[in-house]
Amino acid sequence: MKELALQRIGLGGSCHWCTEAIFRSLNGVTRVSQGWLSSAGDNCFSEGIVIEYDEQVIDLQTVIEIHLHTHSCTSMHALRERYRSAVYVFEPAQKQAAQECLTTLQQEFEQPLITRVLDYQAFEPSRVQIQDYYYSNPQKPFCINQITPKLQKLLETFSCRVEPGKRAVIEDGIKQKGRTAMAEEKDYTVEHDREKHEYRMEVSPGVYALVTYREEDNVLHLTYSEVPSSMRGQGIGSILMDKVLSQIQSEGYRVLPVCGFISNYIAEHEKWHPLLAD
């Protein structure tokens, strides 16, 4: 039996549920741990993963290339403290190799890469209930609407790297995403209730999806989002966010997301990064 040539590296850049799903899908990746990472000399933790991979199946440059192409690696948006774009290394030779990979891969991007190579310091795992978030239930609304598009891009760009079993799950998710896209054809409108500090979108007669906020110095702190349980899994959350953020932009406000769903949505959609307050 061939002995595995296992290597370990940390990756961060977007929601760790998304990053975890991408690397759990790959041939040669033997383990993915989801959680929060910090680097040497910096006690701040950012969302990310630590993976173990067989370098005889997938090399470091391919790992980093896939990572760069599946998150916004050229955007220094206001959520970068939580979603630091980074490769976390465990020893000096790996650090030099990772830096050389970034230099080589820069030619694949028009804008400068912001991804940094950092010395790994510590890892705090997420709670057990949300580990393997995508593959434990790919029909969850967040999986369909936020993670599946990233996995679809993975299939389109790195098809030969995806495990056959995972490919079948991803393809089913893409079909489900297509079915939920029908909801986007409806002409939903958003109301801004300034007294209640909420934006409401009527999804059926008398039934609303909503986003609540608190205002401070012309910045809306987006505190909560809700879609009626009967409408979940149909893409309503994404439609709500797009319409609410469009209205906020037209009203001249900036935003700071407090709600995790809203934070993830904005992080994954670069067109809304300029709306973030500093």
Phi, psi and omega in degrees: 000133181293133179282133179289139176257077189279137173235160181231139178206153177254148182222138175214155179173328179214193177311130183291341174294319179294311182297319178301314182298319181300311186278341171289344184273353193263141168298137176093344176270116188264339181205139176229125177247126184259139178171225184229136181240149171234159181247163181301131180081005182219115182274000179282134178259140176235153180298143179179190180222159168241129181241153166246135183218153179269109185291351173280346179252319181219123185269173185299318182297322178292319177303311182291322178300314178298318180299314182297322184278356181241016168210169185279079189280001178242007185249116177267071182275174188289350180264012184295337177295321178279324183243065182294130178276106190205157167243122182259121186251159188249351178200160189303318182296322178294324179297314179297318180297318180295319178296322177294323177298315180298319178298317179294318186281346179305328182295345179274358184231139180287323181264156179297138175291139175258355183297131182250152170263119186237148176283122180300137175240309184205159179222131175243114182290150171293165179294152187303325186296338182246010174289152183050050192300313184288308188284348174285335177193082184292354179271357176299144183306317180296322179296313182296314190271334184246319185273319182305318177300325177292320179290328175296318177296322177301315179297319183291326188259328185229044186307318185291348181268351187270134177298139181304317180296321178289325179304317181298320179294317180297317181296323175297320178296323178296319177297317179296320177300321178296322179292320181289338181297340179299330180295333183289345181283345180284147183268078179284146175240154182245136174253141177252109178263100185289333179289319180271354182058055179210153170253131182240141175233119181283117183260341170201165186309116178077005181242131188233146162261150186211160172230130178252161184206166164234145185255138178210115178054049178065018174246129178265118175273107186278107194263338189198145173225148182211135172240134179307139185303327181289346183251002184288151181083009181245012179082009184295321181300318179292319178297316179304310183297317182297317182288320179295314180295325176298318180291318178301318179298317181292335180274353175087015178270164165250168184227154167228115181283131174255317177297134182299318180298315181295318178301313179296318182299312181295318180300325183272357182233099188299334183296341180263356180300322179295344180281346183288137175285150180288000000 
